[in-house]
Amino acid sequence: MRTLIYVPIIHTSADLGSIAGDVTKRGIAGLGEEIWAKHRNTVDGFWDAISKYFDSVDVTGMKIYQDGMVTEGEAGRRIVEDTANAGSKNYQLVLNLLDRGAVLIKTEDFKLVKREYYMLLGITLAKTIVQKIIALIRYKLVKGILLKKRDAFIAAMIDETLGSDEKGILFIGAFHNVREKLHKSIHVREIKDQEKVRKYQSLLLFHKKHKDQFDRLGEYLISDVAL
């Protein structure tokens, strides 16, 4: 049986390269420094819980599929190392898994990832409010289409590269829908509830209105993964 450990993730600023600074500024502006700091602590706790789970898993020979990973081999490892050194807990975990015998697999179509990245970059580099609004509208018009294309590509890559009786790990943004596109022969184990991870992120801007629910979701994110 082919098995895939499914990890719905929350991206951190360190994952986002050159647009990280703008994301952080917008986060502080939208939430305030106190809530932004609380959110960052929650995300760090989330990754600590995920890492703790994998400490107990023999990952030798497991195949790693990573959101945004457009290559593999030595080039892929360099990307992982550079992003881990920049402070990404996601990539620090992936690097740990590779050092323990896991294998990095190309996960995404470079053209699709590049297109989305440059659309986001266009928003952050816009010099006027009008330019920013136009760039944001353009991105929103194609975001759903790009996400579906990326999800289909990722699912196809997993099906193509995950052999009979092999195990893999997918680290994927919680708003992706890769799971529903996976081949039925692949047994999926979701180690954090994707809907709860999504809901937490959706409520972030409305945390005051939904404080109790938001806090409960935050506690769930940092809780240990059930073995």
GUMAR-913106 format. One record per residue (C-alpha): residue number from 0; residue in one letter; x, y, z. Coordinates in nm, 3 decimals. Layout:
BEGIN
<node><pos>NUM</pos><code>A</code><c1>X</c1><c2>Y</c2><c3>Z</c3></node>
...
END
This chain:
BEGIN
<node><pos>0</pos><code>M</code><c1>0.000</c1><c2>0.000</c2><c3>0.000</c3></node>
<node><pos>1</pos><code>R</code><c1>0.123</c1><c2>0.348</c2><c3>-0.087</c3></node>
<node><pos>2</pos><code>T</code><c1>0.105</c1><c2>0.580</c2><c3>0.214</c3></node>
<node><pos>3</pos><code>L</code><c1>0.124</c1><c2>0.958</c2><c3>0.229</c3></node>
<node><pos>4</pos><code>I</code><c1>0.156</c1><c2>1.156</c2><c3>0.551</c3></node>
<node><pos>5</pos><code>Y</code><c1>-0.035</c1><c2>1.476</c2><c3>0.478</c3></node>
<node><pos>6</pos><code>V</code><c1>0.081</c1><c2>1.788</c2><c3>0.662</c3></node>
<node><pos>7</pos><code>P</code><c1>-0.136</c1><c2>2.098</c2><c3>0.601</c3></node>
<node><pos>8</pos><code>I</code><c1>0.098</c1><c2>2.384</c2><c3>0.681</c3></node>
<node><pos>9</pos><code>I</code><c1>0.106</c1><c2>2.750</c2><c3>0.775</c3></node>
<node><pos>10</pos><code>H</code><c1>0.371</c1><c2>2.946</c2><c3>0.590</c3></node>
<node><pos>11</pos><code>T</code><c1>0.602</c1><c2>3.177</c2><c3>0.783</c3></node>
<node><pos>12</pos><code>S</code><c1>0.773</c1><c2>3.494</c2><c3>0.661</c3></node>
<node><pos>13</pos><code>A</code><c1>1.101</c1><c2>3.303</c2><c3>0.631</c3></node>
<node><pos>14</pos><code>D</code><c1>0.940</c1><c2>3.078</c2><c3>0.366</c3></node>
<node><pos>15</pos><code>L</code><c1>0.854</c1><c2>3.370</c2><c3>0.140</c3></node>
<node><pos>16</pos><code>G</code><c1>1.191</c1><c2>3.501</c2><c3>0.022</c3></node>
<node><pos>17</pos><code>S</code><c1>1.196</c1><c2>3.860</c2><c3>-0.104</c3></node>
<node><pos>18</pos><code>I</code><c1>0.831</c1><c2>3.929</c2><c3>-0.020</c3></node>
<node><pos>19</pos><code>A</code><c1>0.877</c1><c2>3.834</c2><c3>0.346</c3></node>
<node><pos>20</pos><code>G</code><c1>0.941</c1><c2>4.188</c2><c3>0.466</c3></node>
<node><pos>21</pos><code>D</code><c1>0.622</c1><c2>4.320</c2><c3>0.312</c3></node>
<node><pos>22</pos><code>V</code><c1>0.419</c1><c2>4.031</c2><c3>0.456</c3></node>
<node><pos>23</pos><code>T</code><c1>0.554</c1><c2>4.107</c2><c3>0.803</c3></node>
<node><pos>24</pos><code>K</code><c1>0.477</c1><c2>4.479</c2><c3>0.769</c3></node>
<node><pos>25</pos><code>R</code><c1>0.123</c1><c2>4.407</c2><c3>0.653</c3></node>
<node><pos>26</pos><code>G</code><c1>0.077</c1><c2>4.156</c2><c3>0.934</c3></node>
<node><pos>27</pos><code>I</code><c1>0.179</c1><c2>4.408</c2><c3>1.199</c3></node>
<node><pos>28</pos><code>A</code><c1>-0.029</c1><c2>4.683</c2><c3>1.037</c3></node>
<node><pos>29</pos><code>G</code><c1>-0.338</c1><c2>4.465</c2><c3>1.015</c3></node>
<node><pos>30</pos><code>L</code><c1>-0.319</c1><c2>4.293</c2><c3>1.352</c3></node>
<node><pos>31</pos><code>G</code><c1>-0.104</c1><c2>4.509</c2><c3>1.574</c3></node>
<node><pos>32</pos><code>E</code><c1>0.231</c1><c2>4.406</c2><c3>1.716</c3></node>
<node><pos>33</pos><code>E</code><c1>0.087</c1><c2>4.212</c2><c3>2.011</c3></node>
<node><pos>34</pos><code>I</code><c1>-0.143</c1><c2>3.985</c2><c3>1.807</c3></node>
<node><pos>35</pos><code>W</code><c1>0.115</c1><c2>3.946</c2><c3>1.530</c3></node>
<node><pos>36</pos><code>A</code><c1>0.368</c1><c2>3.829</c2><c3>1.790</c3></node>
<node><pos>37</pos><code>K</code><c1>0.109</c1><c2>3.591</c2><c3>1.938</c3></node>
<node><pos>38</pos><code>H</code><c1>0.038</c1><c2>3.454</c2><c3>1.590</c3></node>
<node><pos>39</pos><code>R</code><c1>0.407</c1><c2>3.400</c2><c3>1.520</c3></node>
<node><pos>40</pos><code>N</code><c1>0.443</c1><c2>3.215</c2><c3>1.852</c3></node>
<node><pos>41</pos><code>T</code><c1>0.147</c1><c2>2.996</c2><c3>1.759</c3></node>
<node><pos>42</pos><code>V</code><c1>0.299</c1><c2>2.915</c2><c3>1.420</c3></node>
<node><pos>43</pos><code>D</code><c1>0.633</c1><c2>2.835</c2><c3>1.583</c3></node>
<node><pos>44</pos><code>G</code><c1>0.450</c1><c2>2.608</c2><c3>1.830</c3></node>
<node><pos>45</pos><code>F</code><c1>0.270</c1><c2>2.441</c2><c3>1.540</c3></node>
<node><pos>46</pos><code>W</code><c1>0.600</c1><c2>2.356</c2><c3>1.374</c3></node>
<node><pos>47</pos><code>D</code><c1>0.748</c1><c2>2.238</c2><c3>1.704</c3></node>
<node><pos>48</pos><code>A</code><c1>0.456</c1><c2>1.992</c2><c3>1.739</c3></node>
<node><pos>49</pos><code>I</code><c1>0.502</c1><c2>1.868</c2><c3>1.381</c3></node>
<node><pos>50</pos><code>S</code><c1>0.877</c1><c2>1.829</c2><c3>1.431</c3></node>
<node><pos>51</pos><code>K</code><c1>0.824</c1><c2>1.643</c2><c3>1.758</c3></node>
<node><pos>52</pos><code>Y</code><c1>0.597</c1><c2>1.396</c2><c3>1.578</c3></node>
<node><pos>53</pos><code>F</code><c1>0.855</c1><c2>1.324</c2><c3>1.309</c3></node>
<node><pos>54</pos><code>D</code><c1>1.124</c1><c2>1.269</c2><c3>1.573</c3></node>
<node><pos>55</pos><code>S</code><c1>0.944</c1><c2>0.941</c2><c3>1.647</c3></node>
<node><pos>56</pos><code>V</code><c1>0.910</c1><c2>0.833</c2><c3>1.282</c3></node>
<node><pos>57</pos><code>D</code><c1>1.166</c1><c2>0.628</c2><c3>1.090</c3></node>
<node><pos>58</pos><code>V</code><c1>1.186</c1><c2>0.833</c2><c3>0.770</c3></node>
<node><pos>59</pos><code>T</code><c1>1.455</c1><c2>0.630</c2><c3>0.596</c3></node>
<node><pos>60</pos><code>G</code><c1>1.364</c1><c2>0.611</c2><c3>0.228</c3></node>
<node><pos>61</pos><code>M</code><c1>1.050</c1><c2>0.822</c2><c3>0.267</c3></node>
<node><pos>62</pos><code>K</code><c1>0.985</c1><c2>1.064</c2><c3>-0.018</c3></node>
<node><pos>63</pos><code>I</code><c1>0.944</c1><c2>1.432</c2><c3>0.070</c3></node>
<node><pos>64</pos><code>Y</code><c1>0.701</c1><c2>1.645</c2><c3>-0.131</c3></node>
<node><pos>65</pos><code>Q</code><c1>0.727</c1><c2>2.014</c2><c3>-0.040</c3></node>
<node><pos>66</pos><code>D</code><c1>0.497</c1><c2>2.302</c2><c3>-0.130</c3></node>
<node><pos>67</pos><code>G</code><c1>0.685</c1><c2>2.519</c2><c3>-0.382</c3></node>
<node><pos>68</pos><code>M</code><c1>0.968</c1><c2>2.268</c2><c3>-0.447</c3></node>
<node><pos>69</pos><code>V</code><c1>1.041</c1><c2>2.282</c2><c3>-0.820</c3></node>
<node><pos>70</pos><code>T</code><c1>1.354</c1><c2>2.067</c2><c3>-0.827</c3></node>
<node><pos>71</pos><code>E</code><c1>1.527</c1><c2>1.783</c2><c3>-0.644</c3></node>
<node><pos>72</pos><code>G</code><c1>1.873</c1><c2>1.631</c2><c3>-0.593</c3></node>
<node><pos>73</pos><code>E</code><c1>2.161</c1><c2>1.864</c2><c3>-0.505</c3></node>
<node><pos>74</pos><code>A</code><c1>1.983</c1><c2>2.173</c2><c3>-0.638</c3></node>
<node><pos>75</pos><code>G</code><c1>1.679</c1><c2>2.094</c2><c3>-0.427</c3></node>
<node><pos>76</pos><code>R</code><c1>1.890</c1><c2>2.037</c2><c3>-0.117</c3></node>
<node><pos>77</pos><code>R</code><c1>2.061</c1><c2>2.375</c2><c3>-0.163</c3></node>
<node><pos>78</pos><code>I</code><c1>1.720</c1><c2>2.543</c2><c3>-0.170</c3></node>
<node><pos>79</pos><code>V</code><c1>1.623</c1><c2>2.357</c2><c3>0.147</c3></node>
<node><pos>80</pos><code>E</code><c1>1.948</c1><c2>2.450</c2><c3>0.322</c3></node>
<node><pos>81</pos><code>D</code><c1>1.929</c1><c2>2.818</c2><c3>0.220</c3></node>
<node><pos>82</pos><code>T</code><c1>1.567</c1><c2>2.853</c2><c3>0.331</c3></node>
<node><pos>83</pos><code>A</code><c1>1.635</c1><c2>2.665</c2><c3>0.655</c3></node>
<node><pos>84</pos><code>N</code><c1>1.927</c1><c2>2.899</c2><c3>0.727</c3></node>
<node><pos>85</pos><code>A</code><c1>1.694</c1><c2>3.195</c2><c3>0.666</c3></node>
<node><pos>86</pos><code>G</code><c1>1.486</c1><c2>3.074</c2><c3>0.960</c3></node>
<node><pos>87</pos><code>S</code><c1>1.211</c1><c2>2.863</c2><c3>0.803</c3></node>
<node><pos>88</pos><code>K</code><c1>1.093</c1><c2>2.599</c2><c3>1.050</c3></node>
<node><pos>89</pos><code>N</code><c1>0.931</c1><c2>2.410</c2><c3>0.762</c3></node>
<node><pos>90</pos><code>Y</code><c1>1.259</c1><c2>2.379</c2><c3>0.576</c3></node>
<node><pos>91</pos><code>Q</code><c1>1.456</c1><c2>2.314</c2><c3>0.894</c3></node>
<node><pos>92</pos><code>L</code><c1>1.233</c1><c2>2.012</c2><c3>0.946</c3></node>
<node><pos>93</pos><code>V</code><c1>1.270</c1><c2>1.900</c2><c3>0.585</c3></node>
<node><pos>94</pos><code>L</code><c1>1.649</c1><c2>1.929</c2><c3>0.614</c3></node>
<node><pos>95</pos><code>N</code><c1>1.640</c1><c2>1.719</c2><c3>0.931</c3></node>
<node><pos>96</pos><code>L</code><c1>1.435</c1><c2>1.453</c2><c3>0.750</c3></node>
<node><pos>97</pos><code>L</code><c1>1.677</c1><c2>1.449</c2><c3>0.456</c3></node>
<node><pos>98</pos><code>D</code><c1>1.972</c1><c2>1.410</c2><c3>0.692</c3></node>
<node><pos>99</pos><code>R</code><c1>1.792</c1><c2>1.110</c2><c3>0.844</c3></node>
<node><pos>100</pos><code>G</code><c1>1.752</c1><c2>0.933</c2><c3>0.511</c3></node>
<node><pos>101</pos><code>A</code><c1>1.444</c1><c2>1.080</c2><c3>0.346</c3></node>
<node><pos>102</pos><code>V</code><c1>1.454</c1><c2>1.171</c2><c3>-0.024</c3></node>
<node><pos>103</pos><code>L</code><c1>1.350</c1><c2>1.507</c2><c3>-0.172</c3></node>
<node><pos>104</pos><code>I</code><c1>1.122</c1><c2>1.484</c2><c3>-0.476</c3></node>
<node><pos>105</pos><code>K</code><c1>1.035</c1><c2>1.756</c2><c3>-0.725</c3></node>
<node><pos>106</pos><code>T</code><c1>0.679</c1><c2>1.852</c2><c3>-0.634</c3></node>
<node><pos>107</pos><code>E</code><c1>0.572</c1><c2>2.152</c2><c3>-0.841</c3></node>
<node><pos>108</pos><code>D</code><c1>0.569</c1><c2>2.296</c2><c3>-1.194</c3></node>
<node><pos>109</pos><code>F</code><c1>0.827</c1><c2>2.575</c2><c3>-1.205</c3></node>
<node><pos>110</pos><code>K</code><c1>0.623</c1><c2>2.788</c2><c3>-1.447</c3></node>
<node><pos>111</pos><code>L</code><c1>0.314</c1><c2>2.784</c2><c3>-1.224</c3></node>
<node><pos>112</pos><code>V</code><c1>0.508</c1><c2>2.863</c2><c3>-0.906</c3></node>
<node><pos>113</pos><code>K</code><c1>0.704</c1><c2>3.138</c2><c3>-1.083</c3></node>
<node><pos>114</pos><code>R</code><c1>0.387</c1><c2>3.297</c2><c3>-1.220</c3></node>
<node><pos>115</pos><code>E</code><c1>0.222</c1><c2>3.310</c2><c3>-0.878</c3></node>
<node><pos>116</pos><code>Y</code><c1>0.538</c1><c2>3.439</c2><c3>-0.709</c3></node>
<node><pos>117</pos><code>Y</code><c1>0.582</c1><c2>3.726</c2><c3>-0.953</c3></node>
<node><pos>118</pos><code>M</code><c1>0.217</c1><c2>3.825</c2><c3>-0.921</c3></node>
<node><pos>119</pos><code>L</code><c1>0.262</c1><c2>3.845</c2><c3>-0.543</c3></node>
<node><pos>120</pos><code>L</code><c1>0.587</c1><c2>4.033</c2><c3>-0.592</c3></node>
<node><pos>121</pos><code>G</code><c1>0.403</c1><c2>4.281</c2><c3>-0.813</c3></node>
<node><pos>122</pos><code>I</code><c1>0.168</c1><c2>4.356</c2><c3>-0.525</c3></node>
<node><pos>123</pos><code>T</code><c1>0.451</c1><c2>4.417</c2><c3>-0.279</c3></node>
<node><pos>124</pos><code>L</code><c1>0.654</c1><c2>4.633</c2><c3>-0.523</c3></node>
<node><pos>125</pos><code>A</code><c1>0.362</c1><c2>4.853</c2><c3>-0.631</c3></node>
<node><pos>126</pos><code>K</code><c1>0.458</c1><c2>5.217</c2><c3>-0.569</c3></node>
<node><pos>127</pos><code>T</code><c1>0.109</c1><c2>5.364</c2><c3>-0.546</c3></node>
<node><pos>128</pos><code>I</code><c1>-0.221</c1><c2>5.256</c2><c3>-0.393</c3></node>
<node><pos>129</pos><code>V</code><c1>-0.378</c1><c2>5.235</c2><c3>-0.741</c3></node>
<node><pos>130</pos><code>Q</code><c1>-0.098</c1><c2>5.011</c2><c3>-0.869</c3></node>
<node><pos>131</pos><code>K</code><c1>-0.128</c1><c2>4.790</c2><c3>-0.562</c3></node>
<node><pos>132</pos><code>I</code><c1>-0.506</c1><c2>4.756</c2><c3>-0.605</c3></node>
<node><pos>133</pos><code>I</code><c1>-0.470</c1><c2>4.669</c2><c3>-0.975</c3></node>
<node><pos>134</pos><code>A</code><c1>-0.200</c1><c2>4.409</c2><c3>-0.899</c3></node>
<node><pos>135</pos><code>L</code><c1>-0.415</c1><c2>4.264</c2><c3>-0.620</c3></node>
<node><pos>136</pos><code>I</code><c1>-0.722</c1><c2>4.238</c2><c3>-0.847</c3></node>
<node><pos>137</pos><code>R</code><c1>-0.516</c1><c2>4.067</c2><c3>-1.118</c3></node>
<node><pos>138</pos><code>Y</code><c1>-0.387</c1><c2>3.816</c2><c3>-0.864</c3></node>
<node><pos>139</pos><code>K</code><c1>-0.730</c1><c2>3.742</c2><c3>-0.721</c3></node>
<node><pos>140</pos><code>L</code><c1>-0.871</c1><c2>3.682</c2><c3>-1.071</c3></node>
<node><pos>141</pos><code>V</code><c1>-0.622</c1><c2>3.402</c2><c3>-1.143</c3></node>
<node><pos>142</pos><code>K</code><c1>-0.541</c1><c2>3.276</c2><c3>-0.793</c3></node>
<node><pos>143</pos><code>G</code><c1>-0.805</c1><c2>3.002</c2><c3>-0.792</c3></node>
<node><pos>144</pos><code>I</code><c1>-0.711</c1><c2>2.879</c2><c3>-1.138</c3></node>
<node><pos>145</pos><code>L</code><c1>-0.340</c1><c2>2.871</c2><c3>-1.052</c3></node>
<node><pos>146</pos><code>L</code><c1>-0.408</c1><c2>2.685</c2><c3>-0.727</c3></node>
<node><pos>147</pos><code>K</code><c1>-0.612</c1><c2>2.417</c2><c3>-0.907</c3></node>
<node><pos>148</pos><code>K</code><c1>-0.341</c1><c2>2.371</c2><c3>-1.169</c3></node>
<node><pos>149</pos><code>R</code><c1>-0.073</c1><c2>2.346</c2><c3>-0.902</c3></node>
<node><pos>150</pos><code>D</code><c1>-0.277</c1><c2>2.094</c2><c3>-0.702</c3></node>
<node><pos>151</pos><code>A</code><c1>-0.335</c1><c2>1.877</c2><c3>-1.009</c3></node>
<node><pos>152</pos><code>F</code><c1>0.036</c1><c2>1.883</c2><c3>-1.091</c3></node>
<node><pos>153</pos><code>I</code><c1>0.137</c1><c2>1.795</c2><c3>-0.733</c3></node>
<node><pos>154</pos><code>A</code><c1>-0.109</c1><c2>1.504</c2><c3>-0.717</c3></node>
<node><pos>155</pos><code>A</code><c1>0.019</c1><c2>1.373</c2><c3>-1.052</c3></node>
<node><pos>156</pos><code>M</code><c1>0.382</c1><c2>1.395</c2><c3>-0.935</c3></node>
<node><pos>157</pos><code>I</code><c1>0.301</c1><c2>1.200</c2><c3>-0.618</c3></node>
<node><pos>158</pos><code>D</code><c1>0.118</c1><c2>0.934</c2><c3>-0.816</c3></node>
<node><pos>159</pos><code>E</code><c1>0.408</c1><c2>0.909</c2><c3>-1.063</c3></node>
<node><pos>160</pos><code>T</code><c1>0.691</c1><c2>0.892</c2><c3>-0.809</c3></node>
<node><pos>161</pos><code>L</code><c1>0.545</c1><c2>0.714</c2><c3>-0.504</c3></node>
<node><pos>162</pos><code>G</code><c1>0.594</c1><c2>0.346</c2><c3>-0.574</c3></node>
<node><pos>163</pos><code>S</code><c1>0.408</c1><c2>0.044</c2><c3>-0.447</c3></node>
<node><pos>164</pos><code>D</code><c1>0.448</c1><c2>0.002</c2><c3>-0.069</c3></node>
<node><pos>165</pos><code>E</code><c1>0.644</c1><c2>0.329</c2><c3>-0.046</c3></node>
<node><pos>166</pos><code>K</code><c1>0.578</c1><c2>0.609</c2><c3>0.202</c3></node>
<node><pos>167</pos><code>G</code><c1>0.585</c1><c2>0.981</c2><c3>0.145</c3></node>
<node><pos>168</pos><code>I</code><c1>0.532</c1><c2>1.308</c2><c3>0.331</c3></node>
<node><pos>169</pos><code>L</code><c1>0.355</c1><c2>1.606</c2><c3>0.177</c3></node>
<node><pos>170</pos><code>F</code><c1>0.403</c1><c2>1.951</c2><c3>0.330</c3></node>
<node><pos>171</pos><code>I</code><c1>0.138</c1><c2>2.165</c2><c3>0.164</c3></node>
<node><pos>172</pos><code>G</code><c1>-0.035</c1><c2>2.497</c2><c3>0.234</c3></node>
<node><pos>173</pos><code>A</code><c1>-0.366</c1><c2>2.441</c2><c3>0.411</c3></node>
<node><pos>174</pos><code>F</code><c1>-0.566</c1><c2>2.616</c2><c3>0.138</c3></node>
<node><pos>175</pos><code>H</code><c1>-0.453</c1><c2>2.370</c2><c3>-0.129</c3></node>
<node><pos>176</pos><code>N</code><c1>-0.682</c1><c2>2.080</c2><c3>-0.224</c3></node>
<node><pos>177</pos><code>V</code><c1>-0.428</c1><c2>1.816</c2><c3>-0.324</c3></node>
<node><pos>178</pos><code>R</code><c1>-0.588</c1><c2>1.540</c2><c3>-0.120</c3></node>
<node><pos>179</pos><code>E</code><c1>-0.904</c1><c2>1.522</c2><c3>-0.329</c3></node>
<node><pos>180</pos><code>K</code><c1>-0.694</c1><c2>1.484</c2><c3>-0.644</c3></node>
<node><pos>181</pos><code>L</code><c1>-0.473</c1><c2>1.199</c2><c3>-0.518</c3></node>
<node><pos>182</pos><code>H</code><c1>-0.506</c1><c2>0.854</c2><c3>-0.669</c3></node>
<node><pos>183</pos><code>K</code><c1>-0.738</c1><c2>0.627</c2><c3>-0.470</c3></node>
<node><pos>184</pos><code>S</code><c1>-0.458</c1><c2>0.373</c2><c3>-0.423</c3></node>
<node><pos>185</pos><code>I</code><c1>-0.276</c1><c2>0.618</c2><c3>-0.195</c3></node>
<node><pos>186</pos><code>H</code><c1>-0.361</c1><c2>0.588</c2><c3>0.175</c3></node>
<node><pos>187</pos><code>V</code><c1>-0.352</c1><c2>0.935</c2><c3>0.332</c3></node>
<node><pos>188</pos><code>R</code><c1>-0.281</c1><c2>1.010</c2><c3>0.698</c3></node>
<node><pos>189</pos><code>E</code><c1>-0.352</c1><c2>1.372</c2><c3>0.786</c3></node>
<node><pos>190</pos><code>I</code><c1>-0.159</c1><c2>1.456</c2><c3>1.103</c3></node>
<node><pos>191</pos><code>K</code><c1>-0.329</c1><c2>1.793</c2><c3>1.158</c3></node>
<node><pos>192</pos><code>D</code><c1>-0.690</c1><c2>1.862</c2><c3>1.063</c3></node>
<node><pos>193</pos><code>Q</code><c1>-0.671</c1><c2>2.069</c2><c3>0.745</c3></node>
<node><pos>194</pos><code>E</code><c1>-1.003</c1><c2>2.242</c2><c3>0.809</c3></node>
<node><pos>195</pos><code>K</code><c1>-0.889</c1><c2>2.358</c2><c3>1.152</c3></node>
<node><pos>196</pos><code>V</code><c1>-0.562</c1><c2>2.490</c2><c3>1.013</c3></node>
<node><pos>197</pos><code>R</code><c1>-0.755</c1><c2>2.676</c2><c3>0.744</c3></node>
<node><pos>198</pos><code>K</code><c1>-1.007</c1><c2>2.812</c2><c3>0.992</c3></node>
<node><pos>199</pos><code>Y</code><c1>-0.735</c1><c2>2.947</c2><c3>1.219</c3></node>
<node><pos>200</pos><code>Q</code><c1>-0.586</c1><c2>3.141</c2><c3>0.929</c3></node>
<node><pos>201</pos><code>S</code><c1>-0.926</c1><c2>3.263</c2><c3>0.811</c3></node>
<node><pos>202</pos><code>L</code><c1>-1.009</c1><c2>3.399</c2><c3>1.157</c3></node>
<node><pos>203</pos><code>L</code><c1>-0.675</c1><c2>3.571</c2><c3>1.206</c3></node>
<node><pos>204</pos><code>L</code><c1>-0.799</c1><c2>3.911</c2><c3>1.088</c3></node>
<node><pos>205</pos><code>F</code><c1>-1.121</c1><c2>3.868</c2><c3>1.287</c3></node>
<node><pos>206</pos><code>H</code><c1>-0.964</c1><c2>3.733</c2><c3>1.607</c3></node>
<node><pos>207</pos><code>K</code><c1>-1.140</c1><c2>3.989</c2><c3>1.829</c3></node>
<node><pos>208</pos><code>K</code><c1>-1.486</c1><c2>3.896</c2><c3>1.703</c3></node>
<node><pos>209</pos><code>H</code><c1>-1.418</c1><c2>3.522</c2><c3>1.735</c3></node>
<node><pos>210</pos><code>K</code><c1>-1.169</c1><c2>3.527</c2><c3>2.022</c3></node>
<node><pos>211</pos><code>D</code><c1>-1.275</c1><c2>3.203</c2><c3>2.195</c3></node>
<node><pos>212</pos><code>Q</code><c1>-1.281</c1><c2>3.000</c2><c3>1.873</c3></node>
<node><pos>213</pos><code>F</code><c1>-0.956</c1><c2>3.156</c2><c3>1.754</c3></node>
<node><pos>214</pos><code>D</code><c1>-0.783</c1><c2>3.077</c2><c3>2.084</c3></node>
<node><pos>215</pos><code>R</code><c1>-0.911</c1><c2>2.715</c2><c3>2.079</c3></node>
<node><pos>216</pos><code>L</code><c1>-0.780</c1><c2>2.669</c2><c3>1.727</c3></node>
<node><pos>217</pos><code>G</code><c1>-0.446</c1><c2>2.814</c2><c3>1.831</c3></node>
<node><pos>218</pos><code>E</code><c1>-0.427</c1><c2>2.565</c2><c3>2.117</c3></node>
<node><pos>219</pos><code>Y</code><c1>-0.508</c1><c2>2.283</c2><c3>1.875</c3></node>
<node><pos>220</pos><code>L</code><c1>-0.230</c1><c2>2.389</c2><c3>1.637</c3></node>
<node><pos>221</pos><code>I</code><c1>0.040</c1><c2>2.372</c2><c3>1.903</c3></node>
<node><pos>222</pos><code>S</code><c1>-0.088</c1><c2>2.047</c2><c3>2.061</c3></node>
<node><pos>223</pos><code>D</code><c1>0.103</c1><c2>1.722</c2><c3>2.016</c3></node>
<node><pos>224</pos><code>V</code><c1>0.015</c1><c2>1.510</c2><c3>1.716</c3></node>
<node><pos>225</pos><code>A</code><c1>-0.172</c1><c2>1.194</c2><c3>1.818</c3></node>
<node><pos>226</pos><code>L</code><c1>0.048</c1><c2>0.893</c2><c3>1.747</c3></node>
END
